[in-house]
Amino acid sequence: MTDFIVVGGGVAGISAAARLSHLGHVTLLEAEAQTGYHSSARSAALFEENYGKPTTRALNAASREFHQTANGGVLSPRNVMLVGSAADADAFAHDLTDMRLEPITGTEARAMVPILTDRVDRAGWHAQAWDIDTDRLIQNWLRELRGNGGTIVTDARVTAVTRESAGWHVTTPQGEVSGAVLVNATGAWADRIAALAGVTPLGLTPYRRSMARLAAPGGHDVSGWPMIFGAGEAWYAKPDAGALLVSPADEDPVEPHDAFADDMVLAEGLARYQDHVTEAVTRPIATWAGLRTFAPDRQLVLGRAVDAPDFIWCAGQGGYGFQTAPAASALIADIVAQRVPEVGVDLAAALSPARFG
């Protein structure tokens, strides 16, 4: 018998498991052969506080100090740039205000990113954005979990969940485990796990997000370039290990699965990126896709299920999982321990599954 069963070995589940390991014994179940396999391994991993819904931004703000200082910190400077033209003036103006960016000229933007074309006649800039060392962050939490006696079981896809008088009984190919509290941190599969447990699903929807890795355009050193967004988030590009990641920022609803890029969607997104740069897009070094899963109101879902108080939702991260994880996992632990939430009672209420009735 374990105190806490955490289902899902992405950043949401790992961080929650690490926090809960201070309250009792944790068993973390991951369906794949390794942790961090699906969305967590395929994230652009930017920390930008002014990104997402107001509740997400509040979690970002509450996570910032942890990202900067815990275990030596996991952030490195990146900066953000928004680019636009007369053709997308309205979308650009909306994004500039929404992301609280400083307006700069197209000429100033080209001084920082020399491959931008003359079509880019306006831009926005924000220096307060950082890359997240995702592997270091995950390993820090795994080390914390193991150090507190937690158990990690991989290749443990959940096939059955049974309610018991003392909690939950979970069946996997690696065996069975019983626990007092079940934390559902399974990303795209979260509604399916709820259904297995007899808990009302919330209407979570996974959306595909595709990515291509391109060789550094024109042989430029891209390491100091910002992350670049097209107006209306029609595409984005981000330096990564000497190459450039480019995404069409697609958001196509799909069933939960091991995602892969749609060639046509990727080609259309690369064409939108190409319209803004001077260097021709060549054959990608690699392509892939991940799933970003949202609740109907596109806010995270953190807290006790209305119809099963010992079933804890940790879902709906929607692409904000890494940057919100420190505060989100702390909230999960506060809820389980019945403590006053460090992030505040109002924010906790706004993120609770109870908002769905």
N, C-alpha and C positions, 0 to 999 in steps of 0.2 A: 504493500500500500504506500503510495506517495502522497504528498500533500497537494501538489499542483501538477497537472498534466498540461503541458503547452504543446498544442498541435500547430506545426508550421515552423520551419527552420530558416526563414528569411530574417531580415533585420528586425521586423516587428516582433516575431516570436523570440528571437535570440535576446533582444534587449529586455523584453518582458520577463523572460526566464531568468536572466541575470538579476534583475531587480527582485523578483520573487524568491530567489535563492537565499535572500537574507531573512525570509519569513518562514522557511521550511524547505523540505526536500522537493526538488523539481525534476520531473522527467520530461525532456524535450523530444518530441517525435517529428522526424522529417521524412517525407515520402521518398525523396531522392537519395542517391548514394552519398551526397555531400550536402552540407548546409549552404545557404545562400545561392541556390541553383537557379531559380527562376527570375523574378523581377529584380531581386537584390543584386544579382550578378550582371544585370543588363541596364543599370541605371546610369544616367549622365552625371548623377551625384554632385549637384551644385548646392551650396548653402546660400540662399538668397532670401533674406528675411521678408521682403515685400512681395512674396510670391504665394498665391493661393487665396482661398477664402479667408475672411477675417479670423475665423477660429484657427485655421491652419497657420496664419501669420502669428497668432498669439502663441501657438505651440513652437513655431520657429524661434520667436523671441525668447521663450522660456528655455530653449535648447541651446542657445548660442554660447553661453558661458561653458557649458559642459563640452561642446565641440572644441572650444578654444583651449581649455585647460585640463580636462580630465585625462589622466595618463599621458600627460605631455601634449595633448591636443591632436586633432586630426585635420586641421584646416591649413590650406596654402592659398595665397592670393590668386584670384582669377579675374574679377571684375566682369561687368555685364554691359553689353551695347545693344541698343535697339536701332535698327536701320529702316528707313522708309523713303517714300518719294511722293510726288504729287498724286500718283495713281492710287495710293492707299493712305491718303492724308487723314481720313477719319479714323481708321483703325490705328494708325500711328499715334494720333492725338490721344485716343482712349488709352492705349498701352503706356504712353509716356506718363500720363496722370496716374493710372492704376498702379504702375510699378514704382512710382515716385522717383523717376529718373531726371537727371539734369539734362536739359536740351543742349546739344552741340551741333555744329554745322557738318555738312557732308565732307568738307575739306578737313575738318578736325578728325572726323572718323577715319578718313583715308590715311591720315598721318599715323594712326595707330594700326590700321589694317589695310595695307597698301593694295590689296587685290580688289577692294570695293570699286565698283564702276561709278561713272559720273551720274548714273541714274539715282544713286543714293544722294539726295540733296538735303537730308535732315537725319538726325540721329539723337539718341538718348544715351546717357552714361551713368553708371553707378559703380563706385569703387568698392562698396561694401558687399562683396560677394566672394565666395571662396570655393575651391575644390574640396571635396571630402575624401579623405583616404579611407575608402569603404572597407578594404580588407583589414586595415589596422583597427578600425572601429569595431568590426565584427569580431576579430580575434581578441580584442580587449574584453568584450562582453563574454565570449566563450571562456576565456581564462577566468573571469570572475565567477561564472556559473560553475565551472569545474572546481575552482578553489573552494566553493561553498558546498561541495559534495553533490552537485547536480549530475544527472545522467542524460546523455545524448544518444539517441537511437536513430540511426539512418536506415534507409530502405524500409521504412516503417509506415507505409501508406495505410491510413485508417480505413478499415473495411466495415466496422460496426461500432456503434456507441450505444451502451445500455445504461439507463438510469438505475442507480442502486440506492438503498436507504442511506448509505454513507457517502454518496457522490456518484462517480462515473466509472464505468468499466469499458475500456477501449481495446478493440481487437486489431492487430496488425500482423503482417507476415512474420515479424520478428518476435511475436508473442503477444501476451495480453498484459495490460496494466490497469490498475484501479487507483483512483485518486479522489480527493474531496472536492477539488475545484478543477474545472476544465477551461482553459484559455484557448479561444479559437482565433489563431493568427495565421490562417491559411490563404490569405490573399484572394486570388480569383476563385478558390474553392470554398470560401468561407460559408456561403449559403448552403452548399452541399453538406458540409460537416454539420451545420445546424440542423438540417433536415434529418441526417442520420441520428442525431441526438434527440429528435422530437421537439426541437426548438423552432419557433417560427422564423423562417428566412426573412431577410430585410429588403430584398430586391437589389442586391449588389450586382453591378454589371462590369465585367472585364472588357477593357478596350485595348486593342493592339497598338503598339508604338514601335515603328520600324527605325532602323539605324544602319548607316553605311560608314565604314572607315575608309577615308581617302588618304592617299599619299599627300604630304605637305605640298600645297599648291605652289607651283613655280619654284620649288626648292626653298621656299621661305622657312625661316625658323619661326614656327607658330607658337612656341612655348609661352611667349609673353602676350599673346593675343587674348582678348576677352572672349567670353561666351557671347555669341551674336544671335539675336532673334530677329526674324523678319516680322514686319508689322502684322498684327493679328495672329501671331505665332503660326504663320504659314510654313515656316521652316526654322530650324536653328542649327548652329554649328558650334563646336566646342573643341579646343585643342586637347589632345590626349596622346601622351607618350610619343611625341614627334610627328603624329599624324593629326588628321582633322576628322572628328565625328560629325556627320551631317544627318539630320532627321527631317522627314517631311511633316513631323509633328502630327502624324495621323492618329485618329481616334475612332477606330472602327469597332463596334461591339462584336464580340466573339464569345464562343463557349470557352470555359477553362481548358487550356491545353498547353503543351510545350510549344510556345509561339515561334513562328519564323516569319521573315519579312515577305510581304507581297511585292513581287517584282514591279508590277505596274504602279502601285502606290509609291514605291520607292523612287521609281523613275520620274514620276510627276513631281515629287518633292525635290529631287535633285535638280530638276529643270527650274523650279522656283528659286532655288539657291543660285543656280547658274546665271539667272537673270540679274543678279546683284554683284557678280564678281567677274574679273577679267580673265582668270585662268580657267581653261576648259576642264570639265569634269571628266576624269579618266575612269577606267575600270576600277571599281572598289576593291580594296584589299580584302574586305570581309563585309558581310551583311548579317543582321540578326534582328530579332524583335523581342519585345517583352510585353507583359500585360499590366496595365494600370487599372486598378479596380476601384470604382466609385460607388458610394451609396447614392440613393436618388437625389439627395440635396447636395451631393459632392463634398460633404464634410466627413472627417474621420468618425468612426463609431468605436467608442471606448467606454466599456462599462458592463454592468450586469444585464443579462437578458431579462426582459419583463416577466416572461413565463418560466424562467429557471434562474434564480439568483446566483446559483453556484456555477453558471455557464457565463463566461466573460468574453464579450466581443472585443477583439483588437484588430479591426479591419477597416477597409475603405481608405487606405493610405493614398491611393490614386496618384502615385508618382512622387509623393512627398514623404515617403517612409523614412529615408535616411535623415533628412534635415529635422524631422519632427520626433525621431525616435527617443532621444533623451527625455523629453518632457512627456511624451505619450506613455513610455514605459514606466516613468515615475508615477503617472496618474493611475495606471493599472495597479501598481503596488499599493498606492494610497487607498484605492477602492477596495481591494481585497483585504487590506489591514484595517479598514473602516476608520481611516485617518482623514482629517480635513485635507483636501487636495492642495498640494503645494502650488498648483497652477491656478487655484481659485475655484470657489464653489460655482460661480456663474459659468466659467468655461467648461468645467466638468459636466454641468447640466446640459449645456449646448451640444456636447459631444456624446451624451448618453443615448443608448438605444431606446430609452423611454420616449424620446421625441417622436418616434414612429407610432406610438400608441400601443 
